[in-house]
């Protein structure tokens, strides 16, 4: 059986001999492995009861403060509700004013945007009409120029024109016949 040195033993089992408690002073005279005396057990029990009494007193104090705080809650709630109502009325009034101002400015901005959009649409319509007229005129000029070129070439070289048309017709016909035969 191995015994540890006294300095490392648990102080609850082997209390400090310098202790003023008479119950623990006699514990220092005990040898290791001997059962505690009845007066030591009674001393420990009295210490535990004293600790429980102190804890019960602390719990009672805490509960008393909690009950007092609970009694004050209705008054604090009423005061808080009164303050909240006043603040809510103030904020509701200012929010209503802000919403009204915002609605007015939005209405003015929408009206301004509609006018700008209408002016822009009218400008685009006018520009599109001008551009369409320019394109129509340009296309008419190009068609007229192409007709004049064809008429001039036909007058100057009628035989080459006929032979060119015949060659083009032959090539188109040959291509179509190949296409039909490959198509299935």
C-alpha positions as CSV (number, residue, x, y, z in Angstrom):
1,X,0.0,0.0,0.0
2,X,1.5,3.3,-1.2
3,X,0.9,6.5,0.8
4,X,1.2,10.0,-0.7
5,X,3.0,12.8,1.2
6,X,0.7,14.8,3.5
7,X,1.2,18.0,1.5
8,X,-0.5,16.7,-1.6
9,X,-3.5,15.2,0.1
10,X,-7.0,16.7,-0.4
11,X,-7.6,19.3,2.3
12,X,-11.2,18.1,2.7
13,X,-10.0,14.7,3.9
14,X,-6.8,16.0,5.6
15,X,-7.5,19.6,6.8
16,X,-4.9,22.1,7.7
17,X,-3.8,21.7,11.3
18,X,-3.6,25.4,11.8
19,X,-7.4,25.6,11.3
20,X,-9.3,27.2,14.2
21,X,-12.2,24.7,13.8
22,X,-12.0,22.2,16.7
23,X,-13.5,19.5,14.6
24,X,-10.8,19.7,11.9
25,X,-8.0,20.2,14.4
26,X,-8.5,16.7,15.7
27,X,-8.5,15.4,12.1
28,X,-4.8,16.2,11.9
29,X,-4.1,13.7,14.6
30,X,-5.8,10.9,12.7
31,X,-3.7,8.4,10.7
32,X,-4.4,7.7,7.0
33,X,-7.0,5.0,6.5
34,X,-8.7,5.4,9.9
35,X,-12.5,6.3,9.9
36,X,-13.4,9.8,10.8
37,X,-14.7,10.4,14.3
38,X,-18.3,11.3,14.9
39,X,-17.5,14.9,15.9
40,X,-15.7,15.5,12.6
41,X,-18.7,14.2,10.6
42,X,-21.0,16.4,12.7
43,X,-18.7,19.4,12.1
44,X,-18.8,18.9,8.3
45,X,-22.6,18.5,8.5
46,X,-22.9,21.8,10.4
47,X,-20.6,23.5,7.8
48,X,-22.9,22.3,5.0
49,X,-26.0,23.5,6.8
50,X,-24.4,26.9,7.4
51,X,-23.6,27.1,3.6
52,X,-27.1,26.0,2.7
53,X,-28.5,28.7,5.1
54,X,-26.3,31.4,3.4
55,X,-27.4,30.2,0.0
56,X,-31.0,30.3,1.0
57,X,-30.6,33.8,2.3
58,X,-29.0,34.9,-1.0
59,X,-31.9,33.2,-2.9
60,X,-34.4,35.0,-0.7
61,X,-32.7,38.3,-1.4
62,X,-32.7,37.7,-5.1
63,X,-36.4,36.7,-5.1
64,X,-37.3,39.7,-3.0
65,X,-35.6,42.0,-5.5
66,X,-37.3,40.2,-8.4
67,X,-40.8,40.6,-6.8
68,X,-40.2,44.3,-6.2
69,X,-39.1,44.7,-9.8
70,X,-42.2,42.8,-11.0
71,X,-44.5,45.2,-8.9
72,X,-42.9,48.2,-10.7
73,X,-43.4,46.7,-14.2
74,X,-47.0,47.9,-14.8
75,X,-46.1,51.5,-13.9
76,X,-43.0,51.4,-16.2
77,X,-45.0,49.8,-19.0
78,X,-47.7,52.6,-18.7
79,X,-45.1,55.3,-18.8
80,X,-43.3,53.6,-21.7
81,X,-46.6,53.2,-23.7
82,X,-47.4,56.8,-23.1
83,X,-44.0,57.9,-24.5
84,X,-44.3,55.5,-27.4
85,X,-47.8,56.8,-28.3
86,X,-46.5,60.4,-28.3
87,X,-43.5,59.5,-30.4
88,X,-45.7,57.4,-32.8
89,X,-48.0,60.3,-33.3
90,X,-45.1,62.7,-34.0
91,X,-43.5,60.2,-36.4
92,X,-46.8,59.4,-38.1
93,X,-47.4,63.1,-38.7
94,X,-43.9,63.7,-40.1
95,X,-44.2,60.5,-42.1
96,X,-47.5,61.6,-43.6
97,X,-46.0,65.0,-44.5
98,X,-42.9,63.4,-46.0
99,X,-45.1,61.0,-48.0
100,X,-47.3,63.8,-49.2
101,X,-44.2,65.8,-50.3
102,X,-42.7,62.8,-52.0
103,X,-46.0,62.1,-53.9
104,X,-46.1,65.7,-55.0
105,X,-42.5,65.7,-56.2
106,X,-43.1,62.3,-58.0
107,X,-46.2,63.7,-59.7
108,X,-44.2,66.7,-60.9
109,X,-41.3,64.5,-62.1
110,X,-43.7,62.1,-63.9
111,X,-45.3,65.1,-65.7
112,X,-41.9,66.5,-66.6
113,X,-40.8,63.0,-68.0
114,X,-44.0,62.7,-70.0
115,X,-43.4,66.1,-71.6
116,X,-39.8,65.2,-72.4
117,X,-40.8,61.8,-73.8
118,X,-43.5,63.4,-76.0
119,X,-41.0,66.0,-77.3
120,X,-38.4,63.3,-77.9
121,X,-40.9,61.1,-79.7
122,X,-42.0,64.0,-81.9
123,X,-38.3,64.8,-82.8
124,X,-37.6,61.1,-83.6
125,X,-40.8,60.9,-85.7
126,X,-39.8,64.0,-87.7
127,X,-36.2,62.7,-88.1
128,X,-37.5,59.3,-89.2
129,X,-39.8,60.9,-91.8
130,X,-36.9,63.0,-93.1
131,X,-34.6,60.0,-93.3
132,X,-37.3,57.8,-95.0
133,X,-37.8,60.6,-97.6
134,X,-34.0,60.8,-98.1
135,X,-33.8,57.0,-98.5
136,X,-36.8,56.9,-100.9
137,X,-35.2,59.7,-103.0
138,X,-31.8,57.9,-103.0
139,X,-33.4,54.6,-103.9
140,X,-35.4,56.3,-106.7
141,X,-32.2,57.9,-108.0
142,X,-30.3,54.6,-107.9
143,X,-33.1,52.8,-109.7
144,X,-33.3,55.5,-112.4
145,X,-29.5,55.3,-112.8
146,X,-29.6,51.5,-113.1
147,X,-32.3,51.7,-115.8
148,X,-30.4,54.3,-117.7
149,X,-27.2,52.2,-117.6
150,X,-29.1,49.1,-118.8
151,X,-30.7,51.1,-121.6
152,X,-27.4,52.6,-122.6
153,X,-25.6,49.2,-122.6
154,X,-28.4,47.7,-124.6
155,X,-28.3,50.5,-127.2
156,X,-24.5,50.4,-127.5
157,X,-24.0,46.6,-127.4
158,X,-27.2,44.8,-128.2
159,X,-25.6,41.5,-129.3
160,X,-23.3,41.2,-126.2
161,X,-26.3,41.9,-124.1
162,X,-28.4,39.2,-125.7
163,X,-25.5,36.7,-125.4
164,X,-24.9,37.6,-121.7
165,X,-28.6,37.1,-120.9
166,X,-28.5,33.7,-122.8
167,X,-25.4,32.6,-120.9
168,X,-26.9,33.6,-117.6
169,X,-30.1,31.8,-118.4
170,X,-28.2,28.6,-119.4
171,X,-26.1,28.7,-116.2
172,X,-29.2,29.2,-114.1
173,X,-31.1,26.4,-115.9
174,X,-28.2,24.0,-115.6
175,X,-27.9,24.8,-111.9
176,X,-31.6,24.2,-111.3
177,X,-31.5,20.8,-113.1
178,X,-28.5,19.7,-111.0
179,X,-30.3,20.8,-107.8
180,X,-33.5,18.9,-108.7
181,X,-31.5,15.7,-109.5
182,X,-29.6,15.8,-106.2
183,X,-32.6,16.7,-104.1
184,X,-34.2,13.4,-104.7
